[in-house]
Amino acid sequence: MSLSKNWTLEDVEGEVFRIVKDEKQLGEDFTKETRFEEVGLDSLTLVRILVAIDNSMGVWLEGGALTPDNLHDVRSLAASVQALLDGGVPASR
């Protein structure tokens, strides 16, 4: 997907879902609502996910922007990415 794309929340959720699923090599039972703690998301995988998001969408989530609320699941992380794409600050649940 292009960095210049006009991202909708649906697009962002789909891209974040794809990235997390690929990075963690998750199966068909993984959904956008699956809690990251359920799949054992560790700090190294999180960094790889953030780099992939940056490469795909041109958005970097700074350390201070990462909270338990926006690292809960794909939807919460996607909402934070969307907020940055829209020029705002990361969202919390």
Secondary structure, DSSP 4 states (H G I P E B T S, - for coil): --TTS---HHHHHHHHHHHHHHHHT--TT--TTS-GGGGT--HHHHHHHHHHHHHHHS----GGG--TTTTSSHHHHHHHHHHHHTTS-----
